[in-house]
Amino acid sequence: MKALVYEEYAKNDDFSKILKIKDIPEPKPKSNEIVFKVHVAGLNYDDIWGMRGKPIEVPMPHVSGTDAAGEVVAVGEDITTLKVGDRVVSHGNLSCRVCRDCTDGREFDCRYRKIWGFQTGPLWGGYCEYAHLPEVNVAKIPDNVSYEQAAAASMVLVTSWHMLVGRARIKPGQTVLIMGGGSGIGTFGIQIAKLYGCDVITTASPNKLDECINLGADFAVDHRKEDWNKEVFAITKELAKKKDARPGVDVIFEHIGGSHWNKELTLLKYGATIVTTGATTGYEVNTDLRHIFFKGTNILGVTQGTRKELEDGLFWMSKGKIKSIIDSTYTFENAAKAHTKMLKGNVFGKILMKP
């Protein structure tokens, strides 16, 4: 079968030099696995990390791809909930399922956890014609949700849902700040916060502000401005007058890191929450601790979420309450171009690839 493979790391992010379409063996399912024909797969930043070999090295030869959707073509002998012909999407958090964390419903904290298509291999990811996964690592796609919508949702939907619903436990009427609203994860953050009846402020690049408003954000601010945080606080002051409440933000949805961190902390109300995943602009930040201990700030970390949370998100997608935003679609032949576009950041929503 056809697969997108690399066998060395990309120097200076020259992805075109290492990404090759090769013929590799078609997978056979283990007793607890299914094999599915990949209709479409979604790009993630872990693809970039893998090709760089940083922050960790990955198994070689390597097939990336954590988000993939397709049709089941074979099932292992112990499979009980899926059959050939079912439409499925990956839940890329591979955990042991038997440790204390897993059996406590926290498979994202499993010490043996690996991210499919990033830490797995050799030659085990979603950028191929046929992929295999354990039964517990796929979710059924609702009938009225397309393969494209499901693949674009997989990792970013479950992570966004876990950040806002599972960890921050957002409530109607709260003021929620979604950083980077034009990203794949940000577009879901906006929609989930609105689904829960929150007032949503988002930040984005200037060319994405109107699109964030169209998606449901109540306010959109250019986070490239030096004083963007002052603009956000001014908005919260106006909201506070209507609510007879203290100005500031109840929950910040953070995945940018870098120089924005301390500015975000200044915006939080007393007892408020910042929930963070990833750090696309840098993971080393300086923290003014006064904004934490004096205000009683809650700092929550997240990496992915549970399959149940993915299924919850897919349910609301099937009801038309949230949707995937797809920036563009490429073929495997144009994979280097797709990844370069994602790296440069001129993207609204998710980039997809098809075999």
C-alpha positions as CSV (number, residue, x, y, z in Angstrom):
1,M,0.0,0.0,0.0
2,K,1.0,3.6,-0.4
3,A,2.4,5.5,2.6
4,L,4.1,8.8,3.3
5,V,7.4,7.8,4.8
6,Y,10.6,9.5,6.0
7,E,13.8,7.9,7.2
8,E,15.8,10.9,8.4
9,Y,15.2,14.2,10.1
10,A,14.6,17.4,8.2
11,K,17.4,19.9,8.4
12,N,16.3,23.5,8.4
13,D,12.7,22.2,8.0
14,D,13.3,21.0,4.5
15,F,10.4,18.6,4.5
16,S,10.5,18.0,0.7
17,K,13.9,16.4,1.1
18,I,12.8,13.6,3.5
19,L,9.1,12.9,2.7
20,K,8.7,10.1,0.2
21,I,5.7,8.1,-1.0
22,K,6.7,4.4,-0.6
23,D,5.0,1.0,-0.9
24,I,4.8,-0.7,2.5
25,P,3.0,-3.9,3.6
26,E,-0.7,-3.6,4.2
27,P,-1.5,-4.2,7.9
28,K,-3.1,-7.3,9.3
29,P,-5.2,-6.8,12.5
30,K,-4.2,-8.2,15.8
31,S,-6.9,-9.8,17.9
32,N,-7.8,-6.5,19.5
33,E,-7.4,-4.3,16.4
34,I,-9.3,-3.1,13.4
35,V,-7.9,-2.1,10.0
36,F,-9.5,0.8,8.2
37,K,-9.1,2.3,4.8
38,V,-8.0,5.9,5.3
39,H,-10.2,8.4,3.4
40,V,-8.5,11.5,4.9
41,A,-6.1,12.5,7.6
42,G,-5.4,15.7,9.5
43,L,-2.1,17.5,10.1
44,N,-0.9,18.3,13.6
45,Y,2.1,20.1,15.0
46,D,3.5,16.8,16.2
47,D,4.2,16.0,12.5
48,I,6.7,18.9,12.6
49,W,8.2,17.8,15.9
50,G,8.6,14.3,14.4
51,M,10.4,15.5,11.3
52,R,12.7,17.6,13.4
53,G,13.4,14.8,15.8
54,K,12.7,17.4,18.6
55,P,11.7,17.4,21.4
56,I,12.0,13.7,21.1
57,E,13.4,11.3,18.5
58,V,10.8,9.1,16.7
59,P,11.0,5.5,15.4
60,M,12.4,5.2,11.9
61,P,11.4,4.6,9.2
62,H,8.4,6.8,10.2
63,V,4.8,7.3,9.1
64,S,3.2,10.3,10.8
65,G,-0.5,11.1,11.1
66,T,-2.4,11.1,14.4
67,D,-5.9,12.1,13.0
68,A,-7.3,9.7,10.4
69,A,-10.8,8.8,9.4
70,G,-12.0,5.9,7.2
71,E,-13.9,2.7,6.7
72,V,-13.3,-0.5,8.6
73,V,-12.1,-3.3,6.2
74,A,-10.9,-5.9,8.7
75,V,-11.4,-6.8,12.4
76,G,-9.5,-8.9,14.9
77,E,-11.1,-12.0,16.4
78,D,-11.7,-10.3,19.8
79,I,-13.5,-7.2,18.4
80,T,-17.0,-6.8,19.8
81,T,-18.2,-3.2,19.0
82,L,-17.1,-2.7,15.4
83,K,-17.7,-4.5,12.1
84,V,-16.5,-4.2,8.5
85,G,-18.1,-1.2,6.9
86,D,-18.3,1.0,10.0
87,R,-17.0,4.6,9.7
88,V,-14.4,5.4,12.3
89,V,-12.0,8.2,13.4
90,S,-8.8,7.7,15.4
91,H,-8.4,8.6,19.1
92,G,-4.6,8.9,19.0
93,N,-4.0,8.5,22.7
94,L,-2.6,5.0,23.0
95,S,-2.5,3.9,26.7
96,C,-2.1,0.6,28.6
97,R,-5.8,0.6,29.8
98,V,-4.8,-1.4,33.0
99,C,-2.8,1.0,35.2
100,R,-4.3,3.0,38.0
101,D,-4.5,6.1,35.9
102,C,-6.2,4.4,33.0
103,T,-8.7,2.5,35.2
104,D,-9.5,5.8,37.0
105,G,-10.6,7.3,33.6
106,R,-7.3,9.3,33.1
107,E,-5.8,7.4,30.2
108,F,-4.1,10.7,29.2
109,D,-2.0,10.4,32.3
110,C,-0.9,6.9,31.6
111,R,2.9,6.5,32.1
112,Y,3.0,4.1,29.1
113,R,1.0,6.5,26.9
114,K,2.1,7.1,23.3
115,I,0.7,9.4,20.6
116,W,-0.2,7.4,17.6
117,G,1.6,8.7,14.4
118,F,4.2,10.6,16.5
119,Q,5.8,8.2,19.0
120,T,4.7,4.9,17.3
121,G,6.5,2.9,14.7
122,P,8.4,2.0,12.7
123,L,5.8,2.6,10.0
124,W,2.7,3.1,12.2
125,G,0.6,6.2,11.6
126,G,-2.3,7.6,9.6
127,Y,-0.6,8.9,6.5
128,C,-1.1,5.7,4.5
129,E,-3.9,3.9,2.5
130,Y,-4.7,1.5,5.3
131,A,-4.1,2.0,9.1
132,H,-4.6,-0.3,12.1
133,L,-5.5,0.7,15.7
134,P,-6.8,-1.0,18.8
135,E,-10.6,-1.2,19.1
136,V,-10.5,1.2,22.0
137,N,-8.6,3.8,20.0
138,V,-11.3,4.5,17.4
139,A,-14.7,6.2,17.7
140,K,-17.6,5.7,15.4
141,I,-18.4,8.6,13.1
142,P,-22.1,9.7,13.3
143,D,-24.0,9.2,10.0
144,N,-24.3,12.9,9.2
145,V,-20.6,13.8,9.9
146,S,-18.3,13.4,7.0
147,Y,-14.9,11.8,7.0
148,E,-13.3,15.2,6.5
149,Q,-15.2,16.7,9.4
150,A,-14.2,13.8,11.6
151,A,-10.5,13.8,10.7
152,A,-10.2,17.5,11.2
153,A,-11.8,17.1,14.7
154,S,-10.0,14.1,16.1
155,M,-7.1,15.5,18.3
156,V,-8.1,19.2,18.5
157,L,-11.8,18.4,19.4
158,V,-10.9,16.0,22.2
159,T,-8.2,18.3,23.5
160,S,-10.5,21.4,23.4
161,W,-13.3,19.5,25.0
162,H,-11.1,18.2,27.8
163,M,-9.6,21.7,28.4
164,L,-12.9,23.5,28.7
165,V,-15.4,20.9,29.9
166,G,-13.3,18.3,31.6
167,R,-10.7,20.5,33.3
168,A,-11.8,24.1,33.5
169,R,-15.5,23.0,33.9
170,I,-16.9,26.1,32.1
171,K,-20.3,27.4,33.1
172,P,-22.9,29.6,31.4
173,G,-22.3,33.3,31.7
174,Q,-18.5,33.0,32.3
175,T,-16.1,35.2,30.3
176,V,-13.8,32.9,28.4
177,L,-10.7,34.0,26.5
178,I,-9.7,31.7,23.6
179,M,-6.1,32.4,22.6
180,G,-5.3,31.7,18.9
181,G,-8.9,31.4,17.8
182,G,-7.9,30.8,14.1
183,S,-6.0,27.6,14.9
184,G,-7.5,24.2,14.6
185,I,-7.8,23.9,18.4
186,G,-8.9,27.5,18.7
187,T,-11.8,27.1,16.4
188,F,-13.2,24.4,18.5
189,G,-12.5,26.3,21.7
190,I,-14.7,29.2,20.4
191,Q,-17.5,26.9,19.5
192,I,-17.4,24.8,22.7
193,A,-17.4,27.9,24.9
194,K,-20.4,29.3,23.0
195,L,-22.2,25.9,23.2
196,Y,-21.9,26.3,27.0
197,G,-23.4,29.8,26.9
198,C,-20.2,31.8,27.7
199,D,-19.2,35.2,26.6
200,V,-16.2,34.5,24.3
201,I,-13.3,36.8,23.5
202,T,-10.7,35.4,21.2
203,T,-7.3,36.6,19.9
204,A,-6.0,36.0,16.4
205,S,-3.9,37.5,13.6
206,P,-5.5,40.5,11.9
207,N,-6.6,38.5,8.8
208,K,-8.5,36.0,11.0
209,L,-10.5,38.3,13.3
210,D,-13.6,38.5,11.1
211,E,-13.6,34.7,10.6
212,C,-13.5,34.2,14.4
213,I,-16.5,36.5,14.8
214,N,-18.4,34.6,12.1
215,L,-17.6,31.3,13.9
216,G,-19.3,32.6,17.1
217,A,-16.8,34.7,19.1
218,D,-18.4,37.8,20.6
219,F,-15.1,39.8,20.4
220,A,-11.9,39.3,18.5
221,V,-8.6,41.0,19.3
222,D,-5.3,41.2,17.4
223,H,-2.7,39.5,19.6
224,R,0.1,40.8,17.6
225,K,-0.5,44.2,19.1
226,E,1.8,45.0,22.0
227,D,-1.1,46.0,24.2
228,W,-3.6,43.4,23.1
229,N,-4.3,42.5,26.7
230,K,-5.4,46.0,27.6
231,E,-7.9,45.8,24.8
232,V,-9.2,42.5,26.2
233,F,-9.5,43.9,29.7
234,A,-11.5,46.9,28.4
235,I,-13.9,44.4,26.8
236,T,-14.3,42.6,30.2
237,K,-15.0,45.9,31.9
238,E,-18.0,46.5,29.6
239,L,-19.2,42.9,30.1
240,A,-18.8,43.3,33.9
241,K,-21.2,46.2,33.9
242,K,-23.9,44.1,32.3
243,K,-23.3,41.2,34.7
244,D,-22.7,43.3,37.9
245,A,-19.5,41.4,38.3
246,R,-15.8,42.0,38.6
247,P,-14.0,42.7,35.3
248,G,-11.6,40.2,34.0
249,V,-11.6,36.7,32.5
250,D,-12.9,33.6,34.2
251,V,-11.2,31.0,32.0
252,I,-8.3,31.4,29.6
253,F,-7.8,28.7,26.9
254,E,-4.1,28.8,26.3
255,H,-1.9,27.0,23.8
256,I,0.4,29.7,22.5
257,G,2.9,30.2,25.4
258,G,5.9,32.5,24.7
259,S,5.7,36.2,25.5
260,H,1.9,36.2,26.0
261,W,1.9,34.2,29.3
262,N,2.3,37.0,31.8
263,K,-0.1,39.2,29.9
264,E,-2.7,36.4,30.1
265,L,-2.2,36.1,33.9
266,T,-3.0,39.8,34.4
267,L,-6.4,39.3,32.8
268,L,-7.6,36.6,35.2
269,K,-10.2,37.4,37.9
270,Y,-9.6,36.2,41.5
271,G,-10.0,32.5,41.6
272,A,-10.0,32.2,37.8
273,T,-8.5,29.5,35.7
274,I,-5.9,29.2,32.9
275,V,-5.9,25.9,31.1
276,T,-3.0,25.2,28.8
277,T,-1.9,22.7,26.2
278,G,1.1,23.0,23.9
279,A,3.3,26.1,23.4
280,T,3.6,26.9,19.7
281,T,5.5,30.2,20.3
282,G,7.8,28.9,23.0
283,Y,7.6,26.8,26.2
284,E,10.0,28.8,28.4
285,V,8.1,31.6,30.0
286,N,8.7,34.1,32.9
287,T,5.9,34.0,35.5
288,D,5.0,36.8,37.8
289,L,4.0,34.7,40.8
290,R,1.9,37.5,42.3
291,H,-0.7,36.8,39.7
292,I,-0.9,33.2,40.9
293,F,-0.8,33.2,44.7
294,F,-2.4,36.6,45.4
295,K,-5.3,36.0,43.0
296,G,-5.7,32.3,43.8
297,T,-5.2,31.4,40.2
298,N,-5.8,27.8,39.0
299,I,-3.3,26.6,36.4
300,L,-4.4,23.4,34.6
301,G,-2.4,21.4,32.1
302,V,-3.9,19.2,29.4
303,T,-2.7,16.7,26.8
304,Q,-5.5,15.2,24.7
305,G,-8.5,13.7,26.5
306,T,-10.6,10.5,26.7
307,R,-12.4,8.7,23.9
308,K,-15.6,9.5,25.7
309,E,-14.8,13.2,25.4
310,L,-14.2,12.7,21.7
311,E,-17.5,10.9,21.4
312,D,-19.3,13.8,23.2
313,G,-17.8,16.3,20.8
314,L,-18.8,14.1,17.8
315,F,-22.4,14.0,19.2
316,W,-22.6,17.7,19.2
317,M,-21.2,17.8,15.7
318,S,-23.9,15.5,14.6
319,K,-26.5,17.9,16.0
320,G,-25.0,20.8,14.0
321,K,-23.9,22.7,17.2
322,I,-20.1,22.6,16.4
323,K,-18.2,21.9,13.3
324,S,-14.7,21.4,12.0
325,I,-13.1,24.3,10.1
326,I,-11.1,23.1,7.2
327,D,-8.5,25.4,5.8
328,S,-7.3,23.3,2.8
329,T,-6.8,19.7,1.6
330,Y,-3.7,18.3,-0.1
331,T,-2.6,14.9,-1.5
332,F,0.3,12.9,-0.1
333,E,2.3,14.1,-3.2
334,N,2.0,17.7,-1.8
335,A,2.7,16.8,1.8
336,A,5.8,19.0,2.1
337,K,3.8,22.0,0.9
338,A,1.0,21.2,3.4
339,H,3.4,21.0,6.3
340,T,5.2,24.1,5.4
341,K,1.9,26.0,5.2
342,M,1.1,24.8,8.7
343,L,4.5,25.8,10.0
344,K,4.2,29.3,8.7
345,G,0.9,29.7,10.4
346,N,-1.2,31.3,7.7
347,V,-4.0,28.9,8.4
348,F,-7.6,29.1,9.6
349,G,-8.7,25.8,10.9
350,K,-7.2,22.4,9.9
351,I,-5.2,21.2,7.0
352,L,-6.1,17.8,5.6
353,M,-4.4,15.2,3.4
354,K,-5.7,12.4,1.3
355,P,-3.8,9.3,0.0
